[in-house]
């Protein structure tokens, strides 16, 4: 796999205590294949954040198993580092194109994010030509 400038996104956000923000990760084309997140306090210590894949989407969220019919968004709890590799695994959490990031700590945190996508080959996207 080649790393083209269009195939990855790097973001760094600083959140105050209790702060939240949505971070764009990748365009609609291509399959996400890697998501890496690191959350640290200003002093470099471990930080607790939660991530919500595609927080602004209106996609179908399966109802919870407890009988409650209101869908709840998927939230991933992260303490310091999260690494998810593989298109199938990322599909299972909703093929994240953006992340809602929330700081659950009592001090500011910096959250660094790396997201990679597997871009379709140019040959795969070209229309076949008709031969006579």
NUSE-480678 format. One record per atom (N, C-alpha, C): atom name; residue in three letters; x, y, z; residue number from 1. Coordinates in nm, 4 decimals. Layout:
REM residues N
NODE; CA; Ala; X; Y; Z; NUM
...
This chain:
REM residues 132
NODE; N; Unk; 0.0841; -0.1172; 0.0000; 1
NODE; CA; Unk; 0.0000; 0.0000; 0.0000; 1
NODE; C; Unk; 0.0888; 0.1237; 0.0000; 1
NODE; N; Unk; 0.0576; 0.2168; -0.0886; 2
NODE; CA; Unk; 0.1290; 0.3442; -0.0935; 2
NODE; C; Unk; 0.0579; 0.4443; -0.0036; 2
NODE; N; Unk; 0.1356; 0.5297; 0.0623; 3
NODE; CA; Unk; 0.0766; 0.6369; 0.1425; 3
NODE; C; Unk; 0.0768; 0.7637; 0.0587; 3
NODE; N; Unk; -0.0357; 0.7897; -0.0050; 4
NODE; CA; Unk; -0.0551; 0.9128; -0.0788; 4
NODE; C; Unk; -0.1061; 1.0185; 0.0179; 4
NODE; N; Unk; -0.0852; 1.1470; -0.0111; 5
NODE; CA; Unk; -0.1366; 1.2507; 0.0791; 5
NODE; C; Unk; -0.2874; 1.2403; 0.1024; 5
NODE; N; Unk; -0.3608; 1.1858; 0.0066; 6
NODE; CA; Unk; -0.5058; 1.1729; 0.0216; 6
NODE; C; Unk; -0.5455; 1.0511; 0.1044; 6
NODE; N; Unk; -0.4498; 0.9644; 0.1397; 7
NODE; CA; Unk; -0.4844; 0.8385; 0.2048; 7
NODE; C; Unk; -0.4765; 0.8436; 0.3574; 7
NODE; N; Unk; -0.4381; 0.9560; 0.4129; 8
NODE; CA; Unk; -0.4334; 0.9620; 0.5585; 8
NODE; C; Unk; -0.4672; 1.1024; 0.6082; 8
NODE; N; Unk; -0.5117; 1.1065; 0.7331; 9
NODE; CA; Unk; -0.5434; 1.2320; 0.7998; 9
NODE; C; Unk; -0.4757; 1.2311; 0.9356; 9
NODE; N; Unk; -0.4142; 1.3417; 0.9714; 10
NODE; CA; Unk; -0.3546; 1.3589; 1.1030; 10
NODE; C; Unk; -0.4215; 1.4804; 1.1659; 10
NODE; N; Unk; -0.4688; 1.4640; 1.2889; 11
NODE; CA; Unk; -0.5334; 1.5749; 1.3588; 11
NODE; C; Unk; -0.4869; 1.5769; 1.5039; 11
NODE; N; Unk; -0.4821; 1.6947; 1.5603; 12
NODE; CA; Unk; -0.4497; 1.7116; 1.7013; 12
NODE; C; Unk; -0.5429; 1.8185; 1.7569; 12
NODE; N; Unk; -0.6175; 1.7824; 1.8610; 13
NODE; CA; Unk; -0.7104; 1.8773; 1.9224; 13
NODE; C; Unk; -0.6839; 1.8816; 2.0727; 13
NODE; N; Unk; -0.7012; 1.9995; 2.1288; 14
NODE; CA; Unk; -0.6900; 2.0154; 2.2736; 14
NODE; C; Unk; -0.8292; 2.0477; 2.3265; 14
NODE; N; Unk; -0.8699; 1.9717; 2.4278; 15
NODE; CA; Unk; -1.0030; 1.9872; 2.4866; 15
NODE; C; Unk; -0.9902; 2.0254; 2.6328; 15
NODE; N; Unk; -1.0670; 2.1247; 2.6745; 16
NODE; CA; Unk; -1.0742; 2.1597; 2.8154; 16
NODE; C; Unk; -1.1452; 2.0490; 2.8915; 16
NODE; N; Unk; -1.1413; 2.0540; 3.0237; 17
NODE; CA; Unk; -1.2110; 1.9555; 3.1063; 17
NODE; C; Unk; -1.3582; 1.9514; 3.0658; 17
NODE; N; Unk; -1.4075; 1.8333; 3.0348; 18
NODE; CA; Unk; -1.5468; 1.8168; 2.9937; 18
NODE; C; Unk; -1.5764; 1.8620; 2.8524; 18
NODE; N; Unk; -1.4755; 1.9051; 2.7787; 19
NODE; CA; Unk; -1.4950; 1.9560; 2.6428; 19
NODE; C; Unk; -1.5186; 1.8458; 2.5408; 19
NODE; N; Unk; -1.5800; 1.8838; 2.4282; 20
NODE; CA; Unk; -1.6085; 1.7896; 2.3202; 20
NODE; C; Unk; -1.5896; 1.8591; 2.1864; 20
NODE; N; Unk; -1.5584; 1.7785; 2.0848; 21
NODE; CA; Unk; -1.5389; 1.8322; 1.9501; 21
NODE; C; Unk; -1.5536; 1.7197; 1.8488; 21
NODE; N; Unk; -1.5998; 1.7547; 1.7288; 22
NODE; CA; Unk; -1.6060; 1.6588; 1.6194; 22
NODE; C; Unk; -1.4869; 1.6832; 1.5277; 22
NODE; N; Unk; -1.4185; 1.5732; 1.4900; 23
NODE; CA; Unk; -1.2998; 1.5803; 1.4059; 23
NODE; C; Unk; -1.3259; 1.5013; 1.2786; 23
NODE; N; Unk; -1.3116; 1.5668; 1.1629; 24
NODE; CA; Unk; -1.3265; 1.4987; 1.0351; 24
NODE; C; Unk; -1.2053; 1.4108; 1.0080; 24
NODE; N; Unk; -1.2307; 1.2908; 0.9542; 25
NODE; CA; Unk; -1.1216; 1.1966; 0.9312; 25
NODE; C; Unk; -1.0945; 1.1671; 0.7849; 25
NODE; N; Unk; -1.1983; 1.1312; 0.7095; 26
NODE; CA; Unk; -1.1736; 1.0857; 0.5733; 26
NODE; C; Unk; -1.2932; 1.1141; 0.4840; 26
NODE; N; Unk; -1.2680; 1.1209; 0.3538; 27
NODE; CA; Unk; -1.3780; 1.1425; 0.2591; 27
NODE; C; Unk; -1.4642; 1.0164; 0.2476; 27
NODE; N; Unk; -1.5712; 1.0281; 0.1746; 28
NODE; CA; Unk; -1.6632; 0.9155; 0.1585; 28
NODE; C; Unk; -1.6061; 0.8034; 0.0722; 28
NODE; N; Unk; -1.5067; 0.8332; -0.0118; 29
NODE; CA; Unk; -1.4475; 0.7284; -0.0940; 29
NODE; C; Unk; -1.3340; 0.6616; -0.0179; 29
NODE; N; Unk; -1.3074; 0.5379; -0.0502; 30
NODE; CA; Unk; -1.2009; 0.4635; 0.0152; 30
NODE; C; Unk; -1.2496; 0.3956; 0.1418; 30
NODE; N; Unk; -1.1819; 0.2882; 0.1772; 31
NODE; CA; Unk; -1.2159; 0.2112; 0.2969; 31
NODE; C; Unk; -1.1216; 0.2457; 0.4108; 31
NODE; N; Unk; -1.1742; 0.2903; 0.5264; 32
NODE; CA; Unk; -1.0866; 0.3131; 0.6410; 32
NODE; C; Unk; -1.0178; 0.1818; 0.6805; 32
NODE; N; Unk; -0.8859; 0.1881; 0.7025; 33
NODE; CA; Unk; -0.8109; 0.0673; 0.7365; 33
NODE; C; Unk; -0.7317; 0.0808; 0.8664; 33
NODE; N; Unk; -0.7185; 0.2026; 0.9181; 34
NODE; CA; Unk; -0.6413; 0.2217; 1.0403; 34
NODE; C; Unk; -0.6925; 0.3442; 1.1142; 34
NODE; N; Unk; -0.7066; 0.3304; 1.2457; 35
NODE; CA; Unk; -0.7422; 0.4428; 1.3314; 35
NODE; C; Unk; -0.6539; 0.4348; 1.4552; 35
NODE; N; Unk; -0.5768; 0.5395; 1.4793; 36
NODE; CA; Unk; -0.4903; 0.5466; 1.5967; 36
NODE; C; Unk; -0.5224; 0.6749; 1.6718; 36
NODE; N; Unk; -0.5400; 0.6625; 1.8040; 37
NODE; CA; Unk; -0.5745; 0.7768; 1.8883; 37
NODE; C; Unk; -0.4842; 0.7741; 2.0109; 37
NODE; N; Unk; -0.4316; 0.8926; 2.0484; 38
NODE; CA; Unk; -0.3531; 0.9062; 2.1709; 38
NODE; C; Unk; -0.4077; 1.0255; 2.2474; 38
NODE; N; Unk; -0.4386; 1.0062; 2.3751; 39
NODE; CA; Unk; -0.4913; 1.1136; 2.4598; 39
NODE; C; Unk; -0.4017; 1.1299; 2.5819; 39
NODE; N; Unk; -0.3502; 1.2516; 2.5992; 40
NODE; CA; Unk; -0.2626; 1.2788; 2.7130; 40
NODE; C; Unk; -0.2978; 1.4141; 2.7748; 40
NODE; N; Unk; -0.2663; 1.4275; 2.9025; 41
NODE; CA; Unk; -0.2848; 1.5558; 2.9699; 41
NODE; C; Unk; -0.1713; 1.6484; 2.9297; 41
NODE; N; Unk; -0.1802; 1.7743; 2.9714; 42
NODE; CA; Unk; -0.0741; 1.8706; 2.9399; 42
NODE; C; Unk; 0.0603; 1.8284; 2.9975; 42
NODE; N; Unk; 0.0576; 1.7527; 3.1063; 43
NODE; CA; Unk; 0.1827; 1.7070; 3.1677; 43
NODE; C; Unk; 0.2295; 1.5735; 3.1091; 43
NODE; N; Unk; 0.1578; 1.5206; 3.0090; 44
NODE; CA; Unk; 0.1981; 1.3974; 2.9429; 44
NODE; C; Unk; 0.1464; 1.2706; 3.0068; 44
NODE; N; Unk; 0.0564; 1.2830; 3.1042; 45
NODE; CA; Unk; 0.0018; 1.1645; 3.1719; 45
NODE; C; Unk; -0.1181; 1.1092; 3.0942; 45
NODE; N; Unk; -0.1581; 0.9883; 3.1289; 46
NODE; CA; Unk; -0.2725; 0.9221; 3.0658; 46
NODE; C; Unk; -0.3991; 1.0047; 3.0823; 46
NODE; N; Unk; -0.4802; 1.0063; 2.9785; 47
NODE; CA; Unk; -0.6061; 1.0803; 2.9821; 47
NODE; C; Unk; -0.7204; 0.9887; 2.9389; 47
NODE; N; Unk; -0.8407; 1.0176; 2.9881; 48
NODE; CA; Unk; -0.9609; 0.9413; 2.9536; 48
NODE; C; Unk; -1.0489; 1.0239; 2.8615; 48
NODE; N; Unk; -1.0769; 0.9695; 2.7435; 49
NODE; CA; Unk; -1.1677; 1.0338; 2.6498; 49
NODE; C; Unk; -1.2631; 0.9268; 2.5951; 49
NODE; N; Unk; -1.3704; 0.9721; 2.5341; 50
NODE; CA; Unk; -1.4577; 0.8794; 2.4622; 50
NODE; C; Unk; -1.4655; 0.9256; 2.3177; 50
NODE; N; Unk; -1.4855; 0.8288; 2.2297; 51
NODE; CA; Unk; -1.4955; 0.8547; 2.0869; 51
NODE; C; Unk; -1.6291; 0.8041; 2.0376; 51
NODE; N; Unk; -1.6940; 0.8843; 1.9550; 52
NODE; CA; Unk; -1.8194; 0.8436; 1.8925; 52
NODE; C; Unk; -1.8004; 0.8491; 1.7415; 52
NODE; N; Unk; -1.7978; 0.7316; 1.6745; 53
NODE; CA; Unk; -1.7827; 0.7326; 1.5286; 53
NODE; C; Unk; -1.9015; 0.8006; 1.4611; 53
NODE; N; Unk; -1.8729; 0.8857; 1.3650; 54
NODE; CA; Unk; -1.9745; 0.9534; 1.2834; 54
NODE; C; Unk; -2.0850; 1.0179; 1.3670; 54
NODE; N; Unk; -2.0510; 1.1089; 1.4564; 55
NODE; CA; Unk; -2.1517; 1.1650; 1.5472; 55
NODE; C; Unk; -2.2609; 1.2459; 1.4783; 55
NODE; N; Unk; -2.2347; 1.2964; 1.3585; 56
NODE; CA; Unk; -2.3339; 1.3787; 1.2900; 56
NODE; C; Unk; -2.4159; 1.3005; 1.1886; 56
NODE; N; Unk; -2.3940; 1.1695; 1.1826; 57
NODE; CA; Unk; -2.4668; 1.0903; 1.0827; 57
NODE; C; Unk; -2.6032; 1.0511; 1.1364; 57
NODE; N; Unk; -2.6903; 1.0214; 1.0469; 58
NODE; CA; Unk; -2.8226; 0.9726; 1.0867; 58
NODE; C; Unk; -2.8360; 0.8268; 1.0458; 58
NODE; N; Unk; -2.7227; 0.7558; 1.0473; 59
NODE; CA; Unk; -2.7228; 0.6149; 1.0080; 59
NODE; C; Unk; -2.8017; 0.5296; 1.1044; 59
NODE; N; Unk; -2.8294; 0.4084; 1.0629; 60
NODE; CA; Unk; -2.9054; 0.3168; 1.1461; 60
NODE; C; Unk; -2.8180; 0.2646; 1.2592; 60
NODE; N; Unk; -2.8650; 0.2819; 1.3803; 61
NODE; CA; Unk; -2.7987; 0.2279; 1.4973; 61
NODE; C; Unk; -2.8888; 0.1198; 1.5535; 61
NODE; N; Unk; -2.8390; -0.0027; 1.5703; 62
NODE; CA; Unk; -2.9261; -0.1077; 1.6214; 62
NODE; C; Unk; -2.9735; -0.0752; 1.7618; 62
NODE; N; Unk; -3.0985; -0.1139; 1.7949; 63
NODE; CA; Unk; -3.1477; -0.0867; 1.9296; 63
NODE; C; Unk; -3.0698; -0.1679; 2.0323; 63
NODE; N; Unk; -3.0587; -0.1177; 2.1547; 64
NODE; CA; Unk; -2.9878; -0.1920; 2.2586; 64
NODE; C; Unk; -3.0629; -0.3188; 2.2948; 64
NODE; N; Unk; -2.9912; -0.4131; 2.3555; 65
NODE; CA; Unk; -3.0504; -0.5420; 2.3910; 65
NODE; C; Unk; -3.1386; -0.5354; 2.5149; 65
NODE; N; Unk; -3.1417; -0.4235; 2.5856; 66
NODE; CA; Unk; -3.2154; -0.4171; 2.7116; 66
NODE; C; Unk; -3.3637; -0.3820; 2.6932; 66
NODE; N; Unk; -3.4125; -0.3850; 2.5691; 67
NODE; CA; Unk; -3.5539; -0.3585; 2.5443; 67
NODE; C; Unk; -3.5851; -0.2131; 2.5189; 67
NODE; N; Unk; -3.4936; -0.1237; 2.5493; 68
NODE; CA; Unk; -3.5124; 0.0177; 2.5220; 68
NODE; C; Unk; -3.5110; 0.0370; 2.3706; 68
NODE; N; Unk; -3.6129; 0.1023; 2.3162; 69
NODE; CA; Unk; -3.6221; 0.1150; 2.1715; 69
NODE; C; Unk; -3.5470; 0.2350; 2.1163; 69
NODE; N; Unk; -3.5001; 0.3244; 2.2023; 70
NODE; CA; Unk; -3.4260; 0.4399; 2.1514; 70
NODE; C; Unk; -3.2813; 0.3991; 2.1233; 70
NODE; N; Unk; -3.2335; 0.4230; 1.9994; 71
NODE; CA; Unk; -3.0962; 0.3848; 1.9674; 71
NODE; C; Unk; -2.9960; 0.4722; 2.0402; 71
NODE; N; Unk; -2.8858; 0.4127; 2.0785; 72
NODE; CA; Unk; -2.7779; 0.4862; 2.1430; 72
NODE; C; Unk; -2.6552; 0.4803; 2.0544; 72
NODE; N; Unk; -2.5864; 0.5915; 2.0414; 73
NODE; CA; Unk; -2.4654; 0.5893; 1.9581; 73
NODE; C; Unk; -2.3567; 0.5055; 2.0245; 73
NODE; N; Unk; -2.2738; 0.4453; 1.9402; 74
NODE; CA; Unk; -2.1596; 0.3690; 1.9884; 74
NODE; C; Unk; -2.0578; 0.4655; 2.0464; 74
NODE; N; Unk; -2.0073; 0.4363; 2.1654; 75
NODE; CA; Unk; -1.9011; 0.5168; 2.2244; 75
NODE; C; Unk; -1.7876; 0.4248; 2.2653; 75
NODE; N; Unk; -1.6677; 0.4618; 2.2246; 76
NODE; CA; Unk; -1.5477; 0.3878; 2.2613; 76
NODE; C; Unk; -1.4766; 0.4653; 2.3709; 76
NODE; N; Unk; -1.4495; 0.4003; 2.4832; 77
NODE; CA; Unk; -1.3750; 0.4632; 2.5928; 77
NODE; C; Unk; -1.2268; 0.4385; 2.5698; 77
NODE; N; Unk; -1.1481; 0.5435; 2.5787; 78
NODE; CA; Unk; -1.0049; 0.5339; 2.5534; 78
NODE; C; Unk; -0.9289; 0.5895; 2.6731; 78
NODE; N; Unk; -0.8318; 0.5123; 2.7190; 79
NODE; CA; Unk; -0.7383; 0.5619; 2.8204; 79
NODE; C; Unk; -0.6005; 0.5615; 2.7564; 79
NODE; N; Unk; -0.5530; 0.6757; 2.7214; 80
NODE; CA; Unk; -0.4232; 0.7036; 2.6609; 80
NODE; C; Unk; -0.4150; 0.6641; 2.5143; 80
NODE; N; Unk; -0.4251; 0.5340; 2.4773; 81
NODE; CA; Unk; -0.4013; 0.4933; 2.3392; 81
NODE; C; Unk; -0.5061; 0.3940; 2.2914; 81
NODE; N; Unk; -0.5464; 0.4115; 2.1648; 82
NODE; CA; Unk; -0.6347; 0.3172; 2.0963; 82
NODE; C; Unk; -0.5782; 0.2968; 1.9570; 82
NODE; N; Unk; -0.5690; 0.1713; 1.9135; 83
NODE; CA; Unk; -0.5257; 0.1388; 1.7786; 83
NODE; C; Unk; -0.6210; 0.0351; 1.7229; 83
NODE; N; Unk; -0.6849; 0.0690; 1.6111; 84
NODE; CA; Unk; -0.7749; -0.0236; 1.5427; 84
NODE; C; Unk; -0.7234; -0.0386; 1.4010; 84
NODE; N; Unk; -0.6960; -0.1627; 1.3629; 85
NODE; CA; Unk; -0.6423; -0.1899; 1.2307; 85
NODE; C; Unk; -0.7312; -0.2898; 1.1587; 85
NODE; N; Unk; -0.7580; -0.2632; 1.0320; 86
NODE; CA; Unk; -0.8355; -0.3554; 0.9497; 86
NODE; C; Unk; -0.9692; -0.2975; 0.9091; 86
NODE; N; Unk; -0.9975; -0.3068; 0.7798; 87
NODE; CA; Unk; -1.1223; -0.2520; 0.7264; 87
NODE; C; Unk; -1.2453; -0.3181; 0.7893; 87
NODE; N; Unk; -1.2399; -0.4493; 0.8109; 88
NODE; CA; Unk; -1.3555; -0.5200; 0.8670; 88
NODE; C; Unk; -1.3850; -0.4740; 1.0095; 88
NODE; N; Unk; -1.2796; -0.4540; 1.0872; 89
NODE; CA; Unk; -1.2984; -0.4096; 1.2255; 89
NODE; C; Unk; -1.3564; -0.2685; 1.2274; 89
NODE; N; Unk; -1.3041; -0.1805; 1.1433; 90
NODE; CA; Unk; -1.3567; -0.0439; 1.1381; 90
NODE; C; Unk; -1.4994; -0.0408; 1.0850; 90
NODE; N; Unk; -1.5349; -0.1313; 0.9952; 91
NODE; CA; Unk; -1.6741; -0.1410; 0.9493; 91
NODE; C; Unk; -1.7648; -0.1787; 1.0654; 91
NODE; N; Unk; -1.7168; -0.2634; 1.1548; 92
NODE; CA; Unk; -1.8002; -0.3091; 1.2666; 92
NODE; C; Unk; -1.8322; -0.1970; 1.3652; 92
NODE; N; Unk; -1.7543; -0.0887; 1.3629; 93
NODE; CA; Unk; -1.7863; 0.0251; 1.4505; 93
NODE; C; Unk; -1.8461; 0.1414; 1.3708; 93
NODE; N; Unk; -1.8877; 0.1134; 1.2473; 94
NODE; CA; Unk; -1.9598; 0.2147; 1.1709; 94
NODE; C; Unk; -1.8804; 0.2857; 1.0634; 94
NODE; N; Unk; -1.7667; 0.2335; 1.0208; 95
NODE; CA; Unk; -1.6824; 0.2952; 0.9182; 95
NODE; C; Unk; -1.6647; 0.4441; 0.9469; 95
NODE; N; Unk; -1.5874; 0.4760; 1.0513; 96
NODE; CA; Unk; -1.5771; 0.6162; 1.0935; 96
NODE; C; Unk; -1.5158; 0.7081; 0.9876; 96
NODE; N; Unk; -1.5926; 0.8109; 0.9507; 97
NODE; CA; Unk; -1.5448; 0.9183; 0.8631; 97
NODE; C; Unk; -1.5188; 1.0442; 0.9446; 97
NODE; N; Unk; -1.5733; 1.0472; 1.0666; 98
NODE; CA; Unk; -1.5470; 1.1540; 1.1624; 98
NODE; C; Unk; -1.5593; 1.0941; 1.3024; 98
NODE; N; Unk; -1.5022; 1.1633; 1.4003; 99
NODE; CA; Unk; -1.5086; 1.1177; 1.5393; 99
NODE; C; Unk; -1.5542; 1.2323; 1.6281; 99
NODE; N; Unk; -1.6495; 1.2033; 1.7150; 100
NODE; CA; Unk; -1.6825; 1.2934; 1.8235; 100
NODE; C; Unk; -1.5902; 1.2577; 1.9386; 100
NODE; N; Unk; -1.5150; 1.3537; 1.9890; 101
NODE; CA; Unk; -1.4178; 1.3291; 2.0956; 101
NODE; C; Unk; -1.4615; 1.4076; 2.2182; 101
NODE; N; Unk; -1.4706; 1.3382; 2.3340; 102
NODE; CA; Unk; -1.5126; 1.4026; 2.4582; 102
NODE; C; Unk; -1.4090; 1.3760; 2.5670; 102
NODE; N; Unk; -1.3675; 1.4824; 2.6355; 103
NODE; CA; Unk; -1.2741; 1.4726; 2.7470; 103
NODE; C; Unk; -1.3528; 1.4471; 2.8745; 103
NODE; N; Unk; -1.3249; 1.3373; 2.9428; 104
NODE; CA; Unk; -1.3939; 1.3048; 3.0674; 104
NODE; C; Unk; -1.3109; 1.3388; 3.1909; 104
NODE; N; Unk; -1.1943; 1.3969; 3.1704; 105
NODE; CA; Unk; -1.1064; 1.4290; 3.2819; 105
NODE; C; Unk; -1.1330; 1.5669; 3.3390; 105
NODE; N; Unk; -1.0595; 1.5979; 3.4445; 106
NODE; CA; Unk; -1.0761; 1.7265; 3.5127; 106
NODE; C; Unk; -0.9705; 1.8284; 3.4722; 106
NODE; N; Unk; -0.8894; 1.7946; 3.3718; 107
NODE; CA; Unk; -0.7908; 1.8886; 3.3195; 107
NODE; C; Unk; -0.7867; 1.8777; 3.1674; 107
NODE; N; Unk; -0.7305; 1.9774; 3.0998; 108
NODE; CA; Unk; -0.7244; 1.9743; 2.9538; 108
NODE; C; Unk; -0.6453; 1.8532; 2.9032; 108
NODE; N; Unk; -0.6863; 1.8030; 2.7861; 109
NODE; CA; Unk; -0.6159; 1.6925; 2.7221; 109
NODE; C; Unk; -0.5888; 1.7274; 2.5766; 109
NODE; N; Unk; -0.4835; 1.6665; 2.5239; 110
NODE; CA; Unk; -0.4543; 1.6744; 2.3820; 110
NODE; C; Unk; -0.4812; 1.5371; 2.3230; 110
NODE; N; Unk; -0.5573; 1.5347; 2.2150; 111
NODE; CA; Unk; -0.5924; 1.4097; 2.1483; 111
NODE; C; Unk; -0.5334; 1.4144; 2.0081; 111
NODE; N; Unk; -0.4442; 1.3194; 1.9795; 112
NODE; CA; Unk; -0.3816; 1.3074; 1.8484; 112
NODE; C; Unk; -0.4470; 1.1905; 1.7760; 112
NODE; N; Unk; -0.4821; 1.2119; 1.6488; 113
NODE; CA; Unk; -0.5549; 1.1111; 1.5715; 113
NODE; C; Unk; -0.4855; 1.0907; 1.4376; 113
NODE; N; Unk; -0.4689; 0.9647; 1.4006; 114
NODE; CA; Unk; -0.4211; 0.9264; 1.2684; 114
NODE; C; Unk; -0.5246; 0.8311; 1.2101; 114
NODE; N; Unk; -0.5741; 0.8639; 1.0914; 115
NODE; CA; Unk; -0.6696; 0.7768; 1.0224; 115
NODE; C; Unk; -0.6184; 0.7522; 0.8813; 115
NODE; N; Unk; -0.6211; 0.6267; 0.8389; 116
NODE; CA; Unk; -0.5760; 0.5914; 0.7041; 116
NODE; C; Unk; -0.6881; 0.5222; 0.6291; 116
NODE; N; Unk; -0.6957; 0.5507; 0.4991; 117
NODE; CA; Unk; -0.7927; 0.4827; 0.4141; 117
NODE; C; Unk; -0.7201; 0.4177; 0.2974; 117
NODE; N; Unk; -0.7809; 0.3126; 0.2472; 118
NODE; CA; Unk; -0.7304; 0.2442; 0.1283; 118
NODE; C; Unk; -0.8070; 0.3026; 0.0107; 118
NODE; N; Unk; -0.7386; 0.3862; -0.0658; 119
NODE; CA; Unk; -0.8024; 0.4509; -0.1801; 119
NODE; C; Unk; -0.8225; 0.3512; -0.2932; 119
NODE; N; Unk; -0.9325; 0.3643; -0.3673; 120
NODE; CA; Unk; -0.9491; 0.2768; -0.4833; 120
NODE; C; Unk; -0.8400; 0.3061; -0.5856; 120
NODE; N; Unk; -0.7924; 0.2012; -0.6512; 121
NODE; CA; Unk; -0.6929; 0.2203; -0.7568; 121
NODE; C; Unk; -0.7559; 0.2977; -0.8706; 121
NODE; N; Unk; -0.6752; 0.3824; -0.9356; 122
NODE; CA; Unk; -0.7269; 0.4588; -1.0493; 122
NODE; C; Unk; -0.7795; 0.3659; -1.1571; 122
NODE; N; Unk; -0.7144; 0.2516; -1.1747; 123
NODE; CA; Unk; -0.7598; 0.1560; -1.2756; 123
NODE; C; Unk; -0.8978; 0.1019; -1.2410; 123
NODE; N; Unk; -0.9280; 0.0903; -1.1104; 124
NODE; CA; Unk; -1.0590; 0.0402; -1.0687; 124
NODE; C; Unk; -1.1695; 0.1423; -1.0899; 124
NODE; N; Unk; -1.1349; 0.2707; -1.0940; 125
NODE; CA; Unk; -1.2367; 0.3740; -1.1052; 125
NODE; C; Unk; -1.2591; 0.4202; -1.2478; 125
NODE; N; Unk; -1.1711; 0.3804; -1.3398; 126
NODE; CA; Unk; -1.1874; 0.4205; -1.4789; 126
NODE; C; Unk; -1.2976; 0.3376; -1.5440; 126
NODE; N; Unk; -1.3698; 0.4010; -1.6348; 127
NODE; CA; Unk; -1.4745; 0.3317; -1.7084; 127
NODE; C; Unk; -1.4102; 0.2474; -1.8185; 127
NODE; N; Unk; -1.4570; 0.1242; -1.8375; 128
NODE; CA; Unk; -1.4000; 0.0425; -1.9441; 128
NODE; C; Unk; -1.4310; 0.1042; -2.0805; 128
NODE; N; Unk; -1.3354; 0.0911; -2.1699; 129
NODE; CA; Unk; -1.3568; 0.1453; -2.3051; 129
NODE; C; Unk; -1.4074; 0.0320; -2.3944; 129
NODE; N; Unk; -1.4929; 0.0707; -2.4870; 130
NODE; CA; Unk; -1.5495; -0.0280; -2.5782; 130
NODE; C; Unk; -1.4566; -0.0439; -2.6969; 130
NODE; N; Unk; -1.4285; -0.1686; -2.7311; 131
NODE; CA; Unk; -1.3415; -0.1954; -2.8453; 131
NODE; C; Unk; -1.4253; -0.2493; -2.9584; 131
NODE; N; Unk; -1.3910; -0.2080; -3.0800; 132
NODE; CA; Unk; -1.4632; -0.2565; -3.1988; 132
NODE; C; Unk; -1.3688; -0.3221; -3.2938; 132
